[in-house]
Amino acid sequence: MTTGILNFLTFASVILSGSIGDVKNSGIYASLITGFLNAVFVVLAFPLVEKFGRKPLLLIGFGGTAVCNLIIVINLKTGNI
């Protein structure tokens, strides 16, 4: 995927280690939770894709991403972040 999410999922235990406090295995636990949530939402996404199709869901996702990026840019320009 072009978003780089596969790199994150591959190295999640290394990336997340120590980010959840001082627990020794925090990266592994965070990786397990991320993998579990990924599997759950993939299963939940199948009926949506069958019902609405790929293109409308892609456009909705693109719109949400565009709005979030616009909010980030506005906050960076006004100095709120």
C-alpha positions in Angstrom: 0.0 0.0 0.0 1.2 3.5 -0.7 0.3 4.8 2.7 3.0 2.9 4.5 0.7 1.2 6.9 2.3 -2.2 6.1 5.6 -0.9 7.2 4.1 0.3 10.5 2.4 -3.1 11.0 5.6 -4.9 10.3 7.7 -2.9 12.7 4.9 -2.0 15.1 6.5 -3.6 18.1 9.8 -1.7 17.6 8.0 1.6 16.8 5.6 1.4 19.8 8.1 0.0 22.3 8.3 2.4 25.2 5.5 4.7 23.9 3.0 3.3 26.4 4.9 3.8 29.5 7.7 1.8 31.0 6.1 -1.6 30.6 8.7 -4.0 29.2 6.5 -5.6 26.6 4.4 -2.5 25.8 5.4 -2.6 22.1 4.3 -6.2 21.7 1.0 -5.5 23.5 0.3 -2.5 21.3 1.2 -4.5 18.2 -1.3 -7.2 19.3 -4.0 -4.7 19.9 -3.3 -3.0 16.5 -3.4 -6.3 14.7 -6.6 -7.4 16.4 -8.4 -4.1 15.6 -7.1 -4.3 12.0 -8.6 -7.8 11.6 -11.9 -6.7 13.2 -12.4 -3.7 11.0 -11.4 -5.6 7.8 -14.2 -8.1 8.6 -16.6 -5.2 9.3 -15.6 -3.5 6.0 -16.6 -6.4 3.8 -20.4 -5.8 4.1 -19.9 -2.1 3.5 -18.0 -2.7 0.3 -20.6 -5.2 -0.9 -23.4 -2.8 -0.1 -22.0 0.6 -1.3 -19.2 -0.4 -3.7 -15.6 0.7 -3.7 -15.8 4.0 -5.4 -18.3 5.7 -3.1 -16.3 4.5 0.0 -13.1 5.7 -1.6 -14.6 9.1 -2.2 -15.9 9.3 1.3 -12.5 8.4 2.7 -10.8 10.9 0.4 -13.2 13.6 1.6 -12.5 12.8 5.2 -8.8 12.8 4.7 -9.0 16.2 2.8 -11.0 17.8 5.6 -8.6 16.5 8.3 -5.6 17.8 6.3 -7.3 21.1 5.9 -7.9 21.4 9.6 -4.2 20.6 10.3 -3.1 23.2 7.8 -5.3 25.9 9.2 -4.1 25.1 12.8 -0.5 25.2 11.7 -0.9 28.5 9.9 -2.7 30.1 12.8 -0.2 28.7 15.3 -2.7 26.6 17.3 -0.5 23.6 17.1 
